[in-house]
């Protein structure tokens, strides 16, 4: 008699067949990012379900896009295998939630500052030395 | 994929939806133990959803019974969370 589970397909095999061999790592990223993002969603002022879903979608999409590069950077810089840091990085990105806005605003400010400073230096060089 | 697995994923979906709805109702004024409890419940439901894929875990009758019970509790008590968390779950104003 065949075992009851012999004819059933495991969900892992099904996911890999449908989504390819990266199904596992991406599932881990989505899981970790959602787990992280649920905390800022809980503490933000009351929102509608659509706003909450949009927030989760934005954070998870950001995590899916950024986690691979961030894990690769951690691997090359700190010699921590990307496979081991992926979940932590995705959780961190998720837990930041809307906290990315001040970080991005700070980066944009620094960039604008740098560009204006470089522009000022070129202007000084063109004018030449003043007496 | 077995019927147990399909039922497990459906129940996880119900539990996740109820947790998501409550997460949209809570805010910074909600009591921290309540926030932490519902966050842990959400993460557990998420892990249960992904466990068959991540660690090749398979549900059994006991886990399904527990999952169904928790989902039922969440569904039955949802009426107290229509607009905001119950007043007892909010921090008292000084």
Backbone of each chain as ProteinMPNN parsed JSONL, in Angstrom:
{"seq_chain_A": "XXXXXXXXXXXXXXXXXXXXXXXXXXXXXXXXXXXXXXXXXXXXXXXXXXXXXXXXXXXXXXXXXXXXXXXXXXXXXXXXXXXXXXXXXXXXXXXXXXXXXXXXXXXXXXXXXXXXXXXXXXXXXXXXXXX", "coords_chain_A": {"N_chain_A": [[0.838, -1.196, 0.0], [0.55, 2.145, -0.873], [2.179, 4.978, 0.618], [0.325, 7.528, 2.341], [1.228, 10.13, 1.811], [2.629, 9.907, -0.48], [1.58, 10.507, -2.998], [1.083, 13.162, -2.867], [2.021, 16.541, -3.55], [4.641, 18.474, -2.26], [4.372, 21.745, -0.803], [6.61, 23.276, -1.065], [7.958, 22.155, -3.25], [6.081, 22.715, -5.183], [6.026, 25.518, -5.158], [8.626, 26.076, -5.993], [8.54, 24.974, -8.518], [6.725, 26.678, -9.738], [7.647, 29.326, -9.248], [10.405, 29.232, -9.498], [13.917, 28.597, -8.569], [14.516, 30.616, -6.76], [12.426, 30.993, -5.101], [12.297, 30.313, -2.35], [14.264, 32.074, -0.946], [13.075, 34.581, -1.626], [10.561, 34.297, -0.49], [11.323, 34.249, 2.163], [12.327, 36.851, 2.435], [9.988, 38.361, 1.998], [8.418, 37.437, 4.135], [10.0, 38.257, 6.37], [10.11, 41.032, 5.967], [7.393, 41.74, 6.116], [6.877, 40.967, 8.753], [8.474, 42.788, 10.094], [7.294, 45.203, 9.231], [4.777, 45.202, 10.335], [4.9, 46.171, 12.889], [5.448, 49.101, 12.845], [3.045, 49.659, 11.507], [1.181, 49.037, 13.454], [1.63, 50.997, 15.347], [1.248, 53.44, 14.154], [-0.91, 56.351, 13.601], [-4.462, 55.706, 13.538], [-5.464, 54.091, 10.591], [-7.075, 53.612, 7.347], [-8.114, 50.433, 5.923], [-7.246, 50.249, 3.29], [-5.209, 52.163, 3.204], [-3.463, 51.007, 5.029], [-2.876, 48.586, 3.719], [-1.633, 49.615, 1.455], [0.604, 50.764, 2.627], [1.921, 48.455, 3.638], [2.407, 47.137, 1.214], [4.115, 48.955, -0.033], [6.342, 48.932, 1.694], [7.12, 46.222, 1.639], [7.67, 45.863, -1.073], [9.798, 47.632, -1.327], [11.624, 46.33, 0.358], [12.001, 43.901, -1.013], [13.279, 44.826, -3.284], [15.552, 46.142, -2.267], [16.866, 44.455, -0.42], [18.505, 42.351, -1.476], [20.748, 43.696, -2.623], [21.687, 45.038, -0.352], [22.341, 42.879, 1.337], [24.352, 41.707, -0.172], [26.238, 43.749, -0.105], [26.823, 43.743, 2.638], [27.949, 41.239, 2.82], [30.305, 41.503, 1.257], [31.594, 43.51, 2.646], [31.62, 42.933, 5.452], [32.028, 40.229, 5.582], [29.92, 38.515, 6.183], [27.867, 35.889, 5.32], [25.555, 36.356, 2.639], [23.225, 34.855, 2.598], [22.689, 34.423, 5.251], [22.207, 36.941, 6.273], [20.058, 38.012, 4.988], [17.376, 37.78, 6.017], [17.481, 39.335, 8.353], [18.165, 41.847, 7.321], [15.928, 42.371, 5.681], [13.933, 42.383, 7.637], [14.764, 44.595, 9.115], [14.476, 46.648, 7.197], [11.719, 46.536, 6.87], [10.876, 47.14, 9.492], [11.689, 49.746, 9.713], [9.737, 51.128, 8.349], [7.848, 53.991, 7.77], [9.963, 55.444, 8.531], [11.956, 55.773, 6.755], [11.668, 58.11, 5.401], [12.785, 60.511, 6.742], [15.467, 59.684, 6.591], [15.954, 59.469, 3.825], [15.38, 62.115, 3.167], [17.45, 63.387, 4.507], [19.649, 62.329, 3.119], [19.118, 63.399, 0.593], [19.35, 66.102, 1.188], [22.07, 66.219, 1.867], [23.175, 65.551, -0.573], [22.318, 67.668, -2.197], [23.63, 69.725, -0.893], [26.295, 68.984, -1.367], [26.426, 69.149, -4.158], [25.874, 71.879, -4.526], [28.061, 72.943, -3.221], [30.2, 71.996, -4.785], [29.524, 73.287, -7.163], [29.92, 75.938, -6.34], [32.688, 75.953, -5.895], [33.655, 75.587, -8.506], [32.736, 77.935, -9.645], [34.307, 79.78, -8.239], [36.84, 79.057, -9.228], [36.577, 79.793, -11.917], [36.271, 82.537, -11.701], [38.736, 83.24, -10.781], [41.73, 84.267, -8.854], [41.099, 86.655, -6.288], [41.837, 90.085, -5.448]], "CA_chain_A": [[0.0, 0.0, 0.0], [1.365, 3.362, -0.959], [2.035, 5.899, 1.749], [-0.652, 8.579, 2.013], [1.837, 11.369, 1.318], [3.438, 9.646, -1.667], [1.018, 11.11, -4.201], [0.905, 14.599, -2.695], [3.174, 17.375, -3.89], [4.87, 19.415, -1.162], [4.167, 23.14, -1.211], [7.928, 23.785, -1.455], [8.209, 21.724, -4.629], [5.128, 23.436, -6.039], [6.473, 26.913, -5.256], [9.848, 26.124, -6.809], [8.131, 24.706, -9.897], [6.012, 27.843, -10.289], [8.394, 30.583, -9.12], [11.822, 29.044, -9.745], [14.715, 28.25, -7.379], [14.637, 31.736, -5.816], [11.163, 31.112, -4.356], [12.58, 30.264, -0.911], [14.826, 33.336, -0.457], [12.125, 35.684, -1.745], [9.523, 34.08, 0.521], [11.927, 34.656, 3.433], [12.386, 38.319, 2.436], [8.621, 38.865, 2.167], [8.02, 37.123, 5.507], [10.724, 39.105, 7.322], [9.714, 42.432, 5.775], [6.039, 41.89, 6.663], [6.979, 40.884, 10.213], [9.0, 44.07, 10.566], [6.399, 46.326, 8.898], [3.544, 45.162, 11.129], [5.072, 46.979, 14.109], [5.082, 50.5, 12.571], [1.617, 49.758, 11.157], [0.413, 49.003, 14.705], [1.823, 52.19, 16.179], [0.897, 54.689, 13.458], [-2.299, 56.753, 13.846], [-5.437, 54.823, 12.894], [-5.55, 54.257, 9.137], [-8.053, 52.715, 6.726], [-7.491, 49.183, 5.462], [-6.552, 50.51, 2.019], [-3.946, 52.851, 3.525], [-2.6, 50.006, 5.665], [-2.403, 47.66, 2.692], [-0.688, 50.354, 0.601], [1.835, 50.893, 3.409], [2.604, 47.153, 3.646], [2.877, 46.859, -0.146], [5.269, 49.826, -0.291], [7.491, 48.483, 2.481], [7.569, 44.901, 1.173], [8.295, 46.065, -2.383], [11.112, 48.224, -1.047], [12.495, 45.296, 0.932], [12.344, 42.936, -2.071], [14.22, 45.474, -4.205], [16.797, 46.586, -1.622], [17.523, 43.483, 0.458], [19.573, 41.623, -2.179], [21.937, 44.549, -2.722], [22.197, 45.302, 1.0], [22.969, 41.648, 1.837], [25.61, 41.543, -0.928], [27.184, 44.737, 0.442], [27.238, 43.256, 3.963], [28.84, 40.087, 2.597], [31.619, 41.945, 0.777], [32.232, 44.411, 3.619], [31.799, 42.331, 6.787], [32.224, 38.785, 5.406], [28.76, 37.752, 6.687], [27.202, 35.359, 4.12], [24.288, 37.032, 2.309], [22.113, 33.952, 2.934], [22.394, 34.545, 6.686], [21.805, 38.306, 6.655], [18.884, 38.444, 4.214], [16.176, 37.922, 6.858], [17.67, 40.473, 9.267], [18.109, 43.077, 6.527], [14.53, 42.591, 5.277], [13.197, 42.754, 8.847], [15.15, 45.98, 9.431], [13.838, 47.542, 6.219], [10.297, 46.559, 7.213], [10.669, 47.802, 10.78], [11.871, 51.194, 9.529], [8.439, 51.653, 7.913], [7.929, 55.344, 7.211], [11.186, 56.064, 9.045], [12.882, 56.024, 5.653], [11.506, 59.475, 4.861], [13.84, 61.414, 7.215], [16.779, 59.229, 6.103], [16.056, 59.879, 2.418], [15.437, 63.578, 3.137], [18.809, 63.73, 4.92], [20.547, 62.009, 2.0], [18.866, 64.375, -0.465], [19.938, 67.361, 1.65], [23.529, 66.11, 1.764], [23.504, 65.569, -2.002], [22.122, 69.05, -2.675], [24.721, 70.485, -0.28], [27.525, 68.621, -2.074], [26.357, 69.704, -5.521], [25.997, 73.345, -4.479], [29.437, 73.27, -2.828], [31.028, 71.776, -5.972], [29.203, 74.387, -8.082], [30.563, 77.14, -5.804], [34.132, 75.854, -6.127], [33.905, 75.834, -9.935], [32.514, 79.364, -9.867], [35.494, 80.474, -7.73], [37.963, 78.814, -10.131], [36.388, 80.58, -13.141], [36.499, 83.967, -11.418], [40.156, 83.418, -10.543], [42.054, 84.831, -7.533], [40.664, 88.048, -6.063], [42.815, 90.857, -4.681]], "C_chain_A": [[0.877, 1.252, 0.0], [1.141, 4.251, 0.253], [1.085, 7.025, 1.369], [-0.023, 9.812, 1.394], [2.578, 11.17, 0.004], [2.906, 10.366, -2.898], [0.872, 12.626, -4.074], [2.194, 15.34, -3.025], [3.385, 18.353, -2.744], [4.747, 20.835, -1.694], [5.492, 23.772, -1.637], [8.213, 23.436, -2.909], [7.309, 22.482, -5.6], [5.592, 24.881, -6.253], [7.703, 27.024, -6.143], [9.505, 25.881, -8.275], [7.496, 25.933, -10.532], [6.917, 29.069, -10.333], [9.895, 30.449, -9.392], [12.593, 28.826, -8.452], [14.857, 29.38, -6.367], [13.375, 31.908, -4.973], [11.414, 31.172, -2.854], [13.136, 31.57, -0.37], [13.841, 34.505, -0.539], [10.978, 35.538, -0.749], [10.041, 34.529, 1.891], [11.975, 36.182, 3.543], [10.998, 38.904, 2.687], [8.144, 38.632, 3.596], [8.676, 38.082, 6.499], [10.304, 40.567, 7.199], [8.312, 42.682, 6.341], [6.076, 41.873, 8.188], [7.494, 42.202, 10.78], [8.0, 45.2, 10.382], [5.133, 46.331, 9.745], [3.672, 46.0, 12.404], [4.793, 48.461, 13.852], [3.621, 50.665, 12.17], [0.763, 49.797, 12.424], [0.496, 50.311, 15.469], [1.471, 53.49, 15.472], [-0.559, 55.054, 13.756], [-3.252, 55.907, 13.009], [-5.586, 55.139, 11.409], [-6.652, 53.348, 8.596], [-7.328, 51.451, 6.269], [-6.72, 49.396, 4.172], [-5.206, 51.183, 2.276], [-2.957, 51.873, 4.16], [-2.028, 49.042, 4.646], [-1.376, 48.332, 1.785], [0.655, 50.503, 1.312], [2.63, 49.573, 3.376], [3.184, 46.834, 2.271], [4.132, 47.669, -0.449], [6.511, 49.311, 0.429], [8.018, 47.152, 1.948], [8.226, 45.021, -0.195], [9.699, 46.651, -2.213], [12.091, 47.185, -0.531], [12.927, 44.301, -0.144], [13.403, 43.538, -2.996], [15.581, 45.707, -3.532], [17.564, 45.483, -0.894], [18.682, 42.761, -0.217], [20.859, 42.429, -2.218], [22.554, 44.786, -1.345], [22.916, 44.067, 1.56], [24.295, 41.398, 1.13], [26.666, 42.506, -0.388], [27.699, 44.281, 1.817], [28.21, 42.086, 3.801], [30.227, 40.535, 2.176], [32.343, 42.788, 1.817], [32.562, 43.691, 4.924], [31.97, 40.812, 6.759], [31.118, 37.956, 6.086], [28.024, 37.225, 5.457], [25.831, 35.997, 3.9], [23.091, 36.178, 2.717], [21.694, 34.133, 4.396], [21.863, 35.93, 7.061], [20.52, 38.769, 5.985], [17.674, 38.712, 5.114], [16.296, 39.142, 7.768], [17.554, 41.798, 8.517], [16.664, 43.388, 6.148], [13.685, 43.003, 6.48], [13.489, 44.217, 9.209], [14.482, 46.976, 8.492], [12.346, 47.662, 6.534], [10.032, 47.342, 8.485], [10.877, 49.305, 10.692], [10.561, 51.849, 9.102], [8.568, 52.996, 7.239], [9.162, 56.078, 7.706], [12.205, 56.317, 7.966], [12.812, 57.466, 5.178], [12.56, 60.443, 5.401], [15.22, 61.011, 6.717], [16.98, 59.691, 4.668], [16.132, 61.401, 2.299], [16.842, 64.051, 3.518], [19.804, 63.481, 3.792], [20.387, 63.028, 0.865], [19.48, 65.727, -0.1], [21.45, 67.357, 1.502], [23.963, 66.201, 0.311], [23.395, 66.982, -2.563], [23.245, 69.932, -2.158], [26.024, 70.269, -1.045], [27.545, 69.256, -3.458], [26.531, 71.214, -5.481], [27.416, 73.749, -4.097], [30.385, 73.11, -4.024], [30.804, 72.895, -6.988], [29.881, 75.672, -7.654], [32.058, 77.138, -6.051], [34.465, 76.144, -7.579], [33.754, 77.317, -10.262], [33.72, 80.172, -9.402], [36.674, 80.327, -8.671], [37.83, 79.665, -11.391], [36.689, 82.061, -12.894], [37.975, 84.265, -11.204], [40.403, 84.079, -9.201], [41.614, 86.288, -7.443], [41.703, 88.786, -5.233], [42.148, 91.875, -3.78]], "O_chain_A": [[1.818, 1.375, 0.783], [0.057, 4.273, 0.836], [1.039, 7.435, 0.209], [-0.637, 10.474, 0.557], [3.096, 12.126, -0.572], [3.684, 10.792, -3.751], [0.571, 13.304, -5.057], [3.298, 14.839, -2.811], [2.436, 18.994, -2.293], [4.985, 21.097, -2.873], [5.512, 24.686, -2.462], [8.643, 24.278, -3.697], [7.728, 22.843, -6.7], [5.558, 25.4, -7.369], [7.816, 27.949, -6.947], [10.091, 26.494, -9.168], [7.698, 26.203, -11.716], [6.955, 29.775, -11.341], [10.587, 31.461, -9.504], [12.014, 28.861, -7.366], [15.272, 29.14, -5.233], [13.268, 32.87, -4.212], [10.812, 31.989, -2.157], [12.566, 32.137, 0.562], [13.779, 35.327, 0.375], [10.478, 36.533, -0.224], [9.3, 35.114, 2.681], [11.701, 36.743, 4.604], [10.843, 39.828, 3.486], [7.538, 39.515, 4.203], [8.005, 38.652, 7.359], [10.159, 41.262, 8.205], [8.07, 43.711, 6.972], [5.393, 42.663, 8.84], [7.016, 42.676, 11.81], [7.86, 46.058, 11.253], [4.479, 47.367, 9.861], [2.672, 46.481, 12.937], [3.977, 49.047, 14.564], [3.015, 51.697, 12.46], [-0.249, 50.495, 12.476], [-0.449, 50.696, 16.158], [1.4, 54.539, 16.112], [-1.355, 54.189, 14.119], [-2.906, 55.45, 11.919], [-5.804, 56.286, 11.018], [-7.109, 52.435, 9.283], [-6.099, 51.402, 6.232], [-5.661, 48.8, 3.972], [-4.197, 50.836, 1.662], [-1.762, 51.907, 3.866], [-0.843, 48.713, 4.69], [-0.383, 47.72, 1.392], [1.712, 50.386, 0.691], [3.835, 49.566, 3.124], [4.301, 46.328, 2.161], [5.088, 47.162, -1.036], [7.597, 49.258, -0.148], [9.229, 46.972, 1.818], [9.229, 44.359, -0.458], [10.653, 46.224, -2.864], [13.253, 47.162, -0.936], [14.09, 43.901, -0.186], [14.314, 42.84, -3.439], [16.628, 45.497, -4.144], [18.785, 45.566, -0.765], [19.733, 42.574, 0.396], [21.931, 41.921, -1.889], [23.773, 44.744, -1.182], [23.971, 44.19, 2.182], [25.254, 40.934, 1.747], [27.832, 42.143, -0.231], [28.886, 44.425, 2.113], [29.175, 41.962, 4.556], [31.223, 40.014, 2.676], [33.573, 42.786, 1.868], [33.67, 43.829, 5.443], [32.048, 40.181, 7.814], [31.362, 36.827, 6.512], [27.593, 38.02, 4.622], [25.049, 36.159, 4.836], [22.061, 36.709, 3.133], [20.517, 34.016, 4.739], [21.149, 36.074, 8.054], [19.954, 39.795, 6.362], [17.023, 39.749, 4.987], [15.336, 39.894, 7.937], [16.934, 42.747, 8.998], [16.219, 44.528, 6.275], [12.819, 43.87, 6.363], [12.585, 44.974, 9.561], [13.984, 48.016, 8.926], [11.778, 48.752, 6.472], [9.078, 48.118, 8.555], [10.321, 50.061, 11.489], [10.3, 52.999, 9.454], [9.299, 53.143, 6.26], [9.381, 57.231, 7.332], [13.207, 56.991, 8.202], [13.776, 57.989, 4.619], [13.186, 61.145, 4.608], [16.058, 61.871, 6.447], [18.029, 60.233, 4.321], [16.849, 61.926, 1.447], [17.363, 64.999, 2.93], [20.686, 64.3, 3.534], [21.365, 63.463, 0.258], [20.052, 66.412, -0.948], [22.047, 68.344, 1.073], [24.969, 66.831, -0.014], [24.264, 67.436, -3.307], [23.758, 70.784, -2.883], [26.758, 71.213, -1.337], [28.552, 69.827, -3.878], [27.253, 71.776, -6.304], [27.928, 74.761, -4.575], [31.252, 73.951, -4.261], [31.75, 73.392, -7.598], [30.369, 76.425, -8.497], [32.642, 78.171, -6.376], [35.429, 76.851, -7.872], [34.524, 77.882, -11.038], [34.123, 81.128, -10.064], [37.421, 81.277, -8.91], [38.82, 80.2, -11.89], [37.27, 82.746, -13.735], [38.424, 85.392, -11.414], [39.464, 84.419, -8.482], [41.741, 87.05, -8.401], [42.378, 88.177, -4.402], [42.831, 92.608, -3.066]]}, "seq_chain_B": "XXXXXXXXXXXXXXXXXXXXXXXXXXXXXXXXXXXXXXXXXXXXXXXXXXXXXXXXXXXXXXXXXXXXXXXXXXXXXXXXXXXXXXXXXXXXXX", "coords_chain_B": {"N_chain_B": [[-0.22, 18.44, -2.61], [-2.054, 18.539, 0.318], [-5.47, 18.243, 1.647], [-5.469, 19.117, 4.239], [-3.385, 20.917, 4.236], [-4.365, 22.931, 2.554], [-6.54, 23.803, 4.056], [-5.16, 24.71, 6.306], [-3.721, 26.903, 5.203], [-5.867, 28.52, 4.471], [-7.04, 29.098, 6.966], [-4.892, 30.422, 8.138], [-4.894, 32.644, 6.509], [-7.314, 33.869, 7.291], [-6.691, 34.467, 9.956], [-4.483, 36.155, 9.615], [-5.689, 38.283, 8.246], [-7.456, 39.24, 10.217], [-5.602, 40.054, 12.113], [-4.265, 42.02, 10.671], [-6.35, 43.884, 10.314], [-6.728, 44.693, 12.956], [-4.243, 45.8, 13.454], [-4.424, 48.086, 11.922], [-6.118, 49.545, 13.433], [-5.01, 49.99, 15.939], [-2.815, 52.267, 17.727], [-0.307, 54.736, 18.674], [-1.17, 55.268, 21.207], [-2.122, 52.961, 22.254], [-1.964, 50.38, 24.68], [1.285, 49.173, 25.474], [1.773, 46.303, 26.083], [-0.461, 45.168, 24.817], [-0.083, 45.944, 22.152], [2.32, 44.569, 21.66], [1.496, 41.918, 22.044], [-0.403, 41.51, 19.977], [1.222, 41.994, 17.81], [3.022, 39.868, 18.012], [1.23, 37.764, 17.63], [0.511, 38.288, 14.981], [3.001, 37.913, 13.695], [3.399, 35.232, 14.281], [1.247, 34.097, 12.887], [2.012, 34.81, 10.33], [4.409, 33.364, 10.116], [3.384, 30.79, 10.343], [1.977, 30.699, 7.972], [4.026, 30.798, 6.066], [5.613, 28.674, 6.797], [5.291, 25.996, 5.629], [6.559, 26.423, 3.209], [9.066, 27.482, 3.841], [10.306, 25.81, 5.779], [9.489, 23.319, 5.141], [7.353, 22.323, 6.615], [4.527, 20.432, 7.762], [1.044, 20.629, 8.309], [-0.963, 19.326, 11.06], [-3.801, 17.643, 12.594], [-4.028, 18.638, 15.198], [-2.65, 21.111, 15.192], [-4.229, 22.432, 13.347], [-6.66, 22.567, 14.719], [-6.021, 24.248, 16.857], [-5.327, 26.566, 15.432], [-7.753, 27.136, 14.147], [-9.321, 27.688, 16.369], [-8.117, 29.997, 17.425], [-8.478, 31.73, 15.274], [-11.239, 31.845, 15.305], [-11.748, 33.095, 17.779], [-10.619, 35.591, 17.254], [-12.307, 36.44, 15.176], [-14.831, 36.513, 16.416], [-14.459, 38.441, 18.395], [-14.033, 40.672, 16.932], [-15.978, 42.625, 16.645], [-15.687, 44.424, 18.708], [-13.709, 46.02, 17.912], [-14.363, 47.917, 16.012], [-14.088, 50.766, 15.388], [-11.913, 51.644, 16.877], [-9.356, 50.408, 19.167], [-10.64, 48.557, 22.031], [-11.605, 50.573, 24.837], [-10.336, 49.859, 27.226], [-7.922, 48.916, 26.386], [-6.456, 51.058, 25.702], [-3.986, 53.506, 26.556], [-4.189, 55.332, 29.585], [-5.043, 58.771, 29.747], [-2.907, 61.241, 31.214]], "CA_chain_B": [[-0.744, 19.321, -1.575], [-3.189, 17.851, 0.943], [-6.601, 19.077, 2.089], [-5.05, 19.749, 5.508], [-2.542, 22.074, 3.904], [-5.243, 23.988, 2.017], [-7.291, 24.323, 5.207], [-4.19, 25.454, 7.107], [-3.444, 28.189, 4.559], [-7.093, 29.329, 4.559], [-7.162, 29.586, 8.353], [-3.826, 31.419, 8.324], [-5.371, 33.852, 5.833], [-8.324, 34.501, 8.164], [-5.993, 35.008, 11.129], [-3.672, 37.297, 9.17], [-6.594, 39.392, 7.931], [-7.939, 39.809, 11.483], [-4.468, 40.757, 12.74], [-4.028, 43.235, 9.88], [-7.413, 44.846, 10.634], [-6.463, 45.258, 14.286], [-3.044, 46.649, 13.371], [-4.813, 49.391, 11.379], [-6.917, 50.251, 14.447], [-4.168, 50.38, 17.082], [-1.994, 53.461, 17.492], [0.729, 54.922, 19.695], [-1.808, 55.37, 22.523], [-2.519, 51.625, 22.706], [-1.085, 49.851, 25.728], [2.379, 48.406, 24.851], [1.605, 44.836, 26.088], [-1.465, 44.805, 23.806], [0.598, 46.068, 20.854], [3.298, 43.479, 21.533], [0.772, 40.644, 21.92], [-0.983, 41.376, 18.64], [2.318, 41.895, 16.844], [3.511, 38.477, 18.077], [0.216, 36.925, 16.98], [0.647, 38.51, 13.538], [4.232, 37.271, 13.222], [3.172, 33.786, 14.355], [0.373, 33.738, 11.765], [2.836, 34.912, 9.118], [5.332, 32.233, 10.099], [2.59, 29.593, 10.049], [1.637, 30.746, 6.542], [5.213, 30.532, 5.245], [6.362, 27.508, 7.303], [5.377, 24.889, 4.674], [7.483, 26.774, 2.137], [10.409, 27.785, 4.34], [10.925, 24.698, 6.52], [8.809, 22.082, 4.715], [6.498, 21.85, 7.72], [3.19, 20.027, 7.326], [0.089, 20.755, 9.425], [-1.704, 18.135, 11.49], [-5.128, 17.963, 13.12], [-3.902, 19.432, 16.427], [-2.295, 22.493, 14.831], [-5.405, 23.025, 12.693], [-7.662, 22.855, 15.747], [-5.557, 25.456, 17.552], [-5.413, 27.679, 14.494], [-9.174, 27.447, 13.955], [-9.825, 28.296, 17.602], [-7.611, 31.376, 17.525], [-9.159, 32.504, 14.224], [-12.623, 32.058, 15.758], [-11.693, 34.12, 18.833], [-10.372, 36.881, 16.591], [-13.503, 36.821, 14.404], [-15.943, 36.822, 17.324], [-14.178, 39.667, 19.156], [-13.766, 41.784, 15.989], [-17.008, 43.677, 16.771], [-15.239, 45.419, 19.695], [-12.608, 46.771, 17.304], [-14.901, 48.538, 14.803], [-13.49, 52.068, 15.096], [-10.638, 51.767, 17.583], [-9.245, 49.331, 20.147], [-11.475, 48.774, 23.216], [-11.054, 51.634, 25.697], [-9.465, 49.267, 28.249], [-6.621, 48.633, 25.779], [-5.763, 52.321, 25.434], [-3.332, 54.09, 27.729], [-5.01, 56.395, 30.187], [-4.465, 60.123, 29.669], [-2.5, 61.704, 32.55]], "C_chain_B": [[-2.018, 18.693, -0.997], [-4.304, 18.826, 1.316], [-6.251, 19.79, 3.386], [-4.238, 21.015, 5.236], [-3.392, 23.241, 3.395], [-6.018, 24.636, 3.162], [-6.391, 25.184, 6.093], [-3.95, 26.841, 6.507], [-4.668, 29.111, 4.615], [-7.253, 29.925, 5.96], [-6.097, 30.631, 8.656], [-4.243, 32.735, 7.672], [-6.385, 34.604, 6.681], [-7.633, 35.182, 9.343], [-5.166, 36.243, 10.752], [-4.547, 38.513, 8.877], [-7.085, 40.051, 9.221], [-6.821, 40.582, 12.183], [-4.192, 42.068, 12.005], [-5.07, 44.311, 10.217], [-7.168, 45.481, 12.005], [-5.237, 46.164, 14.277], [-3.384, 48.017, 12.796], [-5.609, 50.205, 12.406], [-6.061, 50.732, 15.629], [-3.342, 51.614, 16.715], [-1.005, 53.606, 18.648], [0.142, 55.006, 21.101], [-2.245, 54.005, 23.071], [-1.484, 51.101, 23.703], [0.018, 48.964, 25.113], [2.226, 46.879, 24.938], [0.584, 44.357, 25.049], [-0.834, 44.864, 22.417], [1.524, 44.882, 20.621], [2.597, 42.137, 21.315], [0.226, 40.46, 20.507], [0.094, 41.329, 17.564], [2.862, 40.465, 16.82], [2.528, 37.511, 17.42], [0.312, 37.06, 15.455], [1.872, 37.789, 12.991], [4.07, 35.753, 13.252], [2.304, 33.32, 13.188], [1.14, 33.796, 10.447], [3.759, 33.707, 8.996], [4.589, 30.942, 9.77], [2.232, 29.537, 8.562], [2.824, 30.306, 5.689], [5.938, 29.246, 5.639], [6.401, 26.34, 6.313], [6.389, 25.152, 3.564], [8.913, 26.904, 2.649], [11.071, 26.582, 5.012], [10.247, 23.362, 6.223], [7.972, 21.466, 5.834], [5.124, 21.472, 7.176], [2.226, 20.063, 8.498], [-0.529, 19.418, 9.794], [-3.012, 18.587, 12.138], [-5.041, 18.871, 14.346], [-3.604, 20.893, 16.087], [-3.478, 23.187, 14.154], [-6.471, 23.416, 13.705], [-7.296, 24.137, 16.499], [-5.734, 26.69, 16.673], [-6.868, 28.11, 14.297], [-9.743, 28.133, 15.188], [-9.389, 29.75, 17.715], [-8.301, 32.26, 16.489], [-10.595, 32.804, 14.642], [-12.678, 33.139, 16.83], [-11.522, 35.498, 18.201], [-11.627, 37.364, 15.856], [-14.634, 37.268, 15.324], [-15.713, 38.145, 18.054], [-13.955, 40.879, 18.246], [-14.754, 42.924, 16.17], [-16.591, 44.756, 17.769], [-14.122, 46.307, 19.14], [-13.083, 47.546, 16.073], [-14.18, 49.838, 14.445], [-12.088, 52.211, 15.687], [-10.515, 50.588, 18.539], [-10.205, 49.579, 21.313], [-10.795, 49.761, 24.168], [-10.081, 51.072, 26.731], [-8.062, 48.986, 27.712], [-5.822, 49.898, 25.488], [-5.119, 52.832, 26.721], [-4.179, 55.231, 28.269], [-4.285, 57.733, 30.088], [-4.069, 60.582, 31.066], [-3.371, 62.852, 33.03]], "O_chain_B": [[-2.944, 18.358, -1.737], [-4.126, 20.044, 1.307], [-6.675, 20.923, 3.615], [-4.388, 22.034, 5.911], [-3.164, 24.394, 3.762], [-6.139, 25.859, 3.23], [-6.798, 26.245, 6.568], [-3.973, 27.84, 7.225], [-4.534, 30.323, 4.784], [-7.562, 31.106, 6.113], [-6.365, 31.612, 9.349], [-3.983, 33.811, 8.21], [-6.329, 35.829, 6.783], [-7.946, 36.322, 9.687], [-5.152, 37.241, 11.474], [-4.188, 39.64, 9.219], [-7.127, 41.278, 9.313], [-7.061, 41.635, 12.774], [-3.92, 43.094, 12.628], [-4.736, 45.484, 10.385], [-7.381, 46.68, 12.181], [-5.186, 47.165, 14.991], [-2.729, 49.006, 13.126], [-5.754, 51.418, 12.259], [-6.358, 51.759, 16.24], [-3.196, 51.953, 15.541], [-0.882, 52.717, 19.491], [0.865, 54.837, 22.083], [-2.685, 53.907, 24.216], [-0.287, 51.355, 23.571], [-0.292, 48.087, 24.306], [2.519, 46.198, 23.955], [0.736, 43.281, 24.471], [-1.019, 43.959, 21.604], [1.525, 44.271, 19.552], [3.041, 41.32, 20.509], [0.37, 39.392, 19.91], [-0.093, 40.698, 16.524], [3.131, 39.913, 15.752], [2.929, 36.564, 16.742], [0.208, 36.07, 14.73], [1.8, 37.133, 11.953], [4.548, 35.061, 12.352], [2.577, 32.289, 12.573], [0.954, 32.957, 9.565], [3.883, 33.106, 7.929], [5.087, 30.104, 9.018], [2.189, 28.46, 7.967], [2.672, 29.554, 4.727], [6.793, 28.772, 4.891], [7.459, 25.73, 6.159], [7.002, 24.222, 3.04], [9.86, 26.489, 1.98], [12.268, 26.358, 4.834], [10.413, 22.395, 6.966], [7.896, 20.245, 5.973], [4.617, 22.105, 6.25], [2.556, 19.574, 9.578], [-0.613, 18.503, 8.975], [-3.29, 19.784, 12.216], [-5.87, 19.764, 14.522], [-4.233, 21.802, 16.629], [-3.706, 24.38, 14.358], [-7.108, 24.461, 13.576], [-8.144, 24.995, 16.744], [-6.23, 27.723, 17.122], [-7.173, 29.302, 14.284], [-10.553, 29.053, 15.073], [-10.185, 30.625, 18.056], [-8.667, 33.399, 16.782], [-11.112, 33.888, 14.368], [-13.554, 34.004, 16.797], [-12.204, 36.452, 18.576], [-11.968, 38.546, 15.907], [-15.31, 38.263, 15.06], [-16.661, 38.888, 18.304], [-13.715, 41.984, 18.731], [-14.423, 44.074, 15.883], [-17.08, 45.883, 17.694], [-13.653, 47.226, 19.811], [-12.284, 47.808, 15.174], [-13.712, 49.993, 13.317], [-11.201, 52.814, 15.084], [-11.476, 49.837, 18.709], [-10.555, 50.733, 21.56], [-9.57, 49.781, 24.288], [-9.103, 51.734, 27.079], [-7.119, 48.835, 28.489], [-4.663, 49.832, 25.079], [-5.632, 52.621, 27.82], [-4.796, 55.986, 27.518], [-3.078, 57.82, 30.314], [-4.811, 60.345, 32.019], [-3.169, 63.362, 34.132]]}, "name": "protein", "num_of_chains": 2, "seq": "XXXXXXXXXXXXXXXXXXXXXXXXXXXXXXXXXXXXXXXXXXXXXXXXXXXXXXXXXXXXXXXXXXXXXXXXXXXXXXXXXXXXXXXXXXXXXXXXXXXXXXXXXXXXXXXXXXXXXXXXXXXXXXXXXXXXXXXXXXXXXXXXXXXXXXXXXXXXXXXXXXXXXXXXXXXXXXXXXXXXXXXXXXXXXXXXXXXXXXXXXXXXXXXXXXXXXXXXXXXXXXXXX"}
